[in-house]
């Protein structure tokens, strides 16, 4: 089925809100549409899923091979992909992994969302520059956002007319499209009681101001075969029963990981630490990232969860990412300086009292002997992303990874492992490990 990418020249242009409006508007008119998000993002896909009623997969042109990207993108219905940052922006200095790279890999057109609130005729130079920057990236339409008046719209469209790139929509400034945010991004979809009203409001605005039929007409076929069924179970998915924490404190799981587990015939067992659920009997227990620092007192008081987690560590492999890693530690100090006792399965103390941003792609070389090929001596390597504000005050025990940034610069050792328990601040983007020097997209 066909697809396209919605991108923008910069972050903050309104592409997420417009994407949500388009997704919900198409669904409301009976179009069977699904979505994906470029890059390592957990918040936006939650909103996408609410808009479409379907899982939103992540497609990462830095961390996934072209074959992997095409296999995840393949599907039976229309696919709308939301870009990340500016169209040509990537994490490394060379921009590798950008939304433009993703467009080139998939061969789909780009619709450019332009925040026009502070420009008029200059919009033509902006769009022309983006349209001609890379021959393998095809900008086939423009949506003008935050337009101030009909006169402003006429000026913008007149300036763009010589480019022969159709203006698919002109969206006026509207406070109804604003959403609240917090330190890691937007407030999560599940925390907005009026989310459905917001999505329908956005859909209504988009339906009035965007030509959805013309948008769909631009879509081009996606070429690729869904390869989930052919992939082997390895790395951190090495069990038939996988228990995954899933609630407001542990919401950062990738939908493509869950889909792969299901395709491999694994039993996925969600449970809620916030509800004081006991950890289900499983071969593998995963505590994803999220916002445990906002619920630290509640988690510390949930004795059934904490006791069952400690008991599970004797018989199951347990891994934690970012927030989950902190909960596996001894102490979590919140923004007010209050100390909360955690599971104490790893010798880790973390604090939010003095925030420091840690952000970027990571290449992780496992230090776990179980992840080393005994025949070749090669160690398992994962590609990941780190994004958090917590500070590590103490980390006692065996490190889990040798870490490198997107440029290959060593960041030293990171994470911890003790017995069957391990964790780090990095979010592994693709659950299947890669060969040590496998080239990426």
C-alpha positions in Angstrom: 0.0 0.0 0.0 1.1 3.6 -0.5 2.8 6.0 1.9 4.2 9.5 2.4 6.2 11.5 4.9 5.0 14.7 6.6 8.1 16.7 7.5 9.1 20.3 8.3 12.1 22.7 7.9 12.5 22.9 11.7 11.3 21.5 14.9 8.3 23.3 16.4 6.5 23.8 13.0 3.4 22.0 14.2 3.9 18.8 12.3 2.9 16.5 15.1 -0.4 18.2 15.6 -1.1 18.4 11.9 -0.2 14.8 11.5 -2.6 13.8 14.3 -5.3 15.9 12.7 -4.8 14.2 9.3 -4.7 10.7 10.8 -7.9 11.2 12.8 -9.6 13.0 9.8 -8.8 10.1 7.5 -10.0 7.6 10.0 -13.3 9.6 10.6 -13.9 9.4 6.8 -13.5 5.7 6.7 -9.9 5.5 5.4 -7.9 2.6 6.9 -4.7 4.4 7.8 -1.8 3.6 9.9 1.3 5.7 10.9 5.0 5.6 11.8 7.4 8.0 13.4 10.9 8.8 12.2 13.6 8.3 14.8 13.7 7.3 18.5 10.5 8.8 19.9 8.0 7.3 22.4 5.6 10.2 23.1 4.4 11.0 19.5 3.6 7.4 18.7 1.2 7.2 21.7 -0.8 10.1 20.1 -0.6 8.5 16.7 -2.1 5.2 18.1 -4.9 7.1 19.7 -5.7 8.9 16.5 -5.7 5.8 14.3 -6.5 3.0 16.7 -3.4 1.1 15.4 0.1 0.7 16.7 2.6 3.3 15.5 6.0 1.9 14.6 9.3 3.7 14.7 11.5 3.9 11.6 15.1 4.9 12.3 17.4 5.6 9.4 20.4 5.7 11.7 19.8 2.5 13.7 18.1 0.3 11.2 19.2 -1.2 7.9 17.1 -0.3 4.7 15.8 -3.9 4.7 14.7 -3.6 8.3 13.0 -0.2 7.6 11.1 -1.6 4.6 10.0 -4.7 6.5 8.6 -2.6 9.4 6.9 -0.1 7.0 5.3 -2.9 4.9 1.6 -3.3 5.6 -1.9 -3.6 4.2 -3.1 0.0 4.5 -2.0 3.6 3.8 1.0 4.7 5.8 1.6 8.3 6.9 5.0 8.8 8.5 5.8 11.8 10.7 9.3 13.2 10.4 11.6 14.2 13.2 13.2 17.6 13.7 14.0 19.4 10.4 13.8 17.3 7.2 17.6 17.1 6.7 18.5 17.1 10.4 20.2 14.1 11.9 22.1 13.4 15.1 25.7 13.1 13.7 27.4 16.1 12.2 26.8 14.7 8.7 23.0 14.5 9.3 22.9 10.7 8.9 19.7 9.2 10.1 17.5 12.2 9.0 13.9 12.1 7.9 15.3 12.8 4.4 17.3 9.6 4.6 14.2 7.7 5.5 12.3 9.2 2.5 15.1 8.1 0.2 15.2 4.6 1.6 11.4 4.1 1.2 11.1 6.1 -2.0 8.1 8.0 -0.7 7.2 11.7 -1.3 7.5 14.4 1.3 4.9 17.0 2.2 6.6 19.9 3.8 4.8 21.6 6.7 5.9 25.2 7.0 5.3 27.5 10.0 4.4 30.6 8.1 3.5 32.9 11.0 6.6 35.2 10.6 7.1 35.2 6.8 5.5 36.0 3.5 7.3 36.0 0.2 10.4 34.4 1.7 8.4 31.2 1.9 9.3 30.6 -1.7 13.0 30.7 -1.1 12.6 28.3 1.8 10.6 25.7 0.0 12.7 26.0 -3.2 15.8 25.4 -1.2 14.4 22.3 0.5 12.9 21.0 -2.8 16.3 21.2 -4.5 18.6 20.2 -1.7 18.7 16.4 -2.5 17.8 14.8 -5.8 16.6 11.6 -4.0 14.2 13.5 -1.7 11.0 14.5 -3.5 8.9 17.3 -2.0 5.5 17.0 -3.6 3.3 19.3 -1.5 3.3 22.0 1.1 1.0 22.7 4.0 1.2 26.2 5.4 0.6 26.4 9.2 -0.2 29.2 11.6 -1.3 31.6 8.8 -2.6 34.9 10.2 -5.3 35.9 7.7 -6.8 35.4 4.2 -4.5 38.2 2.9 -1.5 36.5 4.5 -2.5 33.2 2.8 -2.8 34.9 -0.6 0.7 36.4 -0.3 2.1 33.0 0.6 0.4 31.1 -2.2 1.3 33.8 -4.8 5.0 33.5 -3.8 4.9 29.7 -4.0 3.0 29.5 -7.4 6.2 29.6 -9.6 7.6 26.5 -7.9 4.7 24.3 -9.2 4.6 22.5 -5.8 1.0 22.3 -4.8 -0.2 24.0 -1.6 -2.3 21.2 0.0 -3.6 23.3 2.9 -3.5 26.6 4.7 -4.1 26.2 8.4 -4.8 29.3 10.5 -3.4 30.1 13.9 -5.6 28.3 16.5 -5.1 27.9 20.2 -7.2 24.8 20.1 -4.2 23.0 18.6 -1.9 23.6 21.6 -0.9 20.8 24.0 0.8 20.7 27.4 4.4 19.5 27.8 7.0 18.4 30.4 10.7 17.9 30.6 11.0 14.9 28.2 8.5 16.2 25.8 4.7 16.3 25.6 2.5 15.0 28.3 1.7 11.4 27.5 -1.5 10.5 25.6 -2.9 8.4 28.4 -2.6 11.4 30.8 -5.0 13.6 28.7 -8.6 12.9 29.7 -9.8 15.0 26.8 -7.5 13.5 24.2 -10.3 12.2 22.0 -11.9 15.6 21.9 -8.5 17.2 21.1 -8.0 14.7 18.2 -11.5 15.3 16.8 -10.9 19.1 17.1 -7.6 18.8 15.2 -9.3 16.6 12.6 -12.1 19.1 12.1 -9.6 22.0 11.6 -7.5 19.9 9.2 -10.6 18.7 7.2 -11.6 22.3 6.7 -8.2 23.6 5.6 -6.3 20.7 4.0 -7.2 18.9 0.7 -7.1 15.3 2.1 -7.9 13.7 -1.3 -5.0 15.6 -2.9 -2.8 14.5 -0.1 -3.6 10.8 -0.5 -3.2 11.2 -4.3 0.5 12.0 -3.7 1.2 8.7 -2.0 3.5 6.2 -3.7 3.7 2.4 -3.2 5.9 1.1 -0.5 8.3 -1.6 -1.6 9.2 -4.3 0.9 8.1 -7.5 2.5 7.2 -7.9 6.2 10.1 -10.0 7.5 9.0 -10.3 11.2 8.1 -13.9 10.7 11.6 -14.8 9.4 13.6 -13.2 12.2 15.1 -15.2 15.0 14.6 -14.6 18.7 17.9 -13.4 20.2 19.5 -10.8 22.5 17.1 -9.4 25.1 14.1 -11.3 23.6 15.5 -14.7 24.6 12.4 -16.3 26.2 9.0 -17.6 25.2 7.1 -15.6 28.0 8.0 -12.0 28.3 6.6 -9.8 31.1 6.6 -6.1 30.2 5.7 -3.3 32.6 3.2 -1.0 31.0 1.6 2.0 32.7 2.1 5.7 33.1 5.5 5.1 34.8 6.7 2.6 32.2 5.3 3.6 28.9 8.4 3.7 26.6 8.1 0.5 24.6 8.6 0.3 20.9 5.6 -1.1 19.0 7.9 -2.8 16.5 9.5 -4.7 19.4 6.1 -5.9 20.6 5.0 -6.8 17.1 8.2 -8.9 16.6 7.5 -10.8 19.8 4.0 -11.6 18.7 5.2 -12.7 15.3 7.8 -14.9 16.9 5.0 -16.7 18.8 6.1 -15.3 22.2 3.6 -14.7 25.0 3.6 -11.0 26.0 2.4 -10.4 29.5 1.8 -6.8 30.4 1.6 -5.8 34.1 1.4 -2.5 36.0 3.8 -1.7 38.8 1.8 1.4 39.6 -1.3 -0.8 40.2 1.0 -2.9 42.5 0.7 -5.9 40.2 2.9 -8.9 40.9 5.4 -9.6 38.2 4.0 -12.5 36.0 6.0 -15.7 35.7 8.1 -15.3 32.7 11.4 -16.1 31.0 12.2 -12.4 30.6 11.0 -9.3 32.5 11.4 -5.9 31.0 11.0 -2.6 32.8 10.9 0.0 30.0 11.6 3.7 30.4 9.0 6.3 31.2 8.4 8.6 34.1 9.0 6.6 37.3 10.5 9.8 39.0 7.0 11.2 39.0 5.6 8.2 40.8 8.7 7.2 43.0 6.9 7.3 46.3 4.0 5.2 45.0 6.3 2.7 43.5 8.4 2.4 46.6 5.2 1.7 48.6 4.0 -1.0 46.2 5.4 -3.9 48.2 3.7 -6.6 46.1 5.4 -5.4 42.9 8.8 -4.9 44.6 8.8 -8.2 46.4 7.7 -10.1 43.3 10.4 -8.3 41.2 13.1 -9.4 43.7 11.8 -13.0 43.6 11.6 -13.0 39.8 15.3 -12.0 39.7 16.2 -15.5 41.0 14.5 -17.3 38.1 14.1 -14.8 35.2 16.3 -12.5 33.2 15.4 -8.9 34.1 16.3 -5.8 32.1 15.6 -2.2 32.6 15.9 0.8 30.3 16.3 4.3 31.6 13.4 4.7 34.0 13.3 0.9 34.4 17.0 0.9 35.1 16.6 3.4 37.9 13.8 1.3 39.5 16.1 -1.7 39.5 18.6 0.4 41.5 18.8 1.1 45.3 17.6 4.7 45.5 15.9 7.2 43.3 16.0 10.8 44.5 13.2 13.0 43.1 13.3 16.7 42.1 12.5 17.8 45.7 15.5 15.8 47.1 13.3 13.1 48.6 15.0 9.7 48.6 12.9 6.7 47.6 13.9 3.1 48.1 13.8 1.0 44.9 14.3 -2.7 44.2 18.0 -2.8 45.1 18.8 -5.4 42.4 21.5 -3.2 41.0 23.9 -1.0 43.0 22.6 2.3 41.5 21.6 5.6 43.0 20.1 8.3 40.7 18.9 11.8 41.3 16.6 14.4 39.6 17.5 17.1 42.2 20.1 18.5 39.9 19.1 17.8 36.3 21.6 17.3 33.5 20.6 16.4 30.0 22.0 13.3 28.4 21.0 13.0 24.8 22.1 11.2 21.6 22.5 8.0 19.7 24.6 5.2 21.2 26.4 2.2 19.9 26.6 -0.3 22.7 29.1 -3.2 22.8 28.0 -5.8 25.4 30.3 -6.7 28.2 28.1 -9.6 29.3 30.0 -12.9 28.7 26.6 -14.5 27.7 26.5 -12.0 24.8 29.9 -13.1 23.4 30.3 -15.7 20.6 32.5 -18.4 22.1 33.8 -19.4 18.6 34.8 -16.0 17.3 35.1 -13.9 20.5 32.8 -11.2 18.9 30.5 -9.4 21.3 27.0 -8.4 20.6 26.4 -4.8 19.6 23.2 -2.8 19.8 22.2 0.6 18.5 20.3 2.8 20.9 19.3 6.2 22.0 19.8 8.1 25.3 17.5 10.9 26.6 17.2 11.7 30.2 17.9 14.3 32.9 18.8 12.1 35.8 22.3 12.1 37.4 24.0 9.0 38.6 25.4 9.4 42.1 26.6 5.9 42.5 26.9 2.8 40.3 28.5 -0.3 41.9 29.0 -3.6 40.1 29.9 -4.9 36.7 29.2 -2.6 33.8 26.9 -3.7 31.0 28.2 -2.0 27.9 31.1 -0.2 26.3 29.3 2.9 24.9 30.1 5.1 21.9 28.3 8.1 20.5 27.0 8.5 16.9 30.5 9.6 15.8 32.2 6.6 17.4 33.7 8.5 20.3 34.1 6.4 23.4 31.8 7.4 26.2 33.2 4.8 28.6 31.4 2.0 30.3 27.7 2.3 31.1 24.9 0.3 32.7 25.2 -2.4 35.3 24.6 -6.2 35.5 24.3 -8.5 38.6 23.3 -12.1 38.2 20.3 -12.2 35.9 19.5 -8.5 36.2 20.9 -5.8 33.9 20.1 -2.3 32.8 21.3 1.0 31.4 20.0 4.5 30.5 20.1 3.6 26.8 16.9 2.7 24.9 17.7 0.0 22.4 16.1 0.9 19.2 16.0 -2.5 17.5 15.8 -5.5 19.7 17.7 -7.7 17.3 21.4 -7.2 17.8 23.7 -6.3 14.9 27.1 -7.7 13.9 29.9 -5.5 15.3 30.6 -3.6 12.1 27.3 -4.0 10.2 26.8 -0.8 8.1 23.5 0.9 8.8 21.2 2.9 6.5 
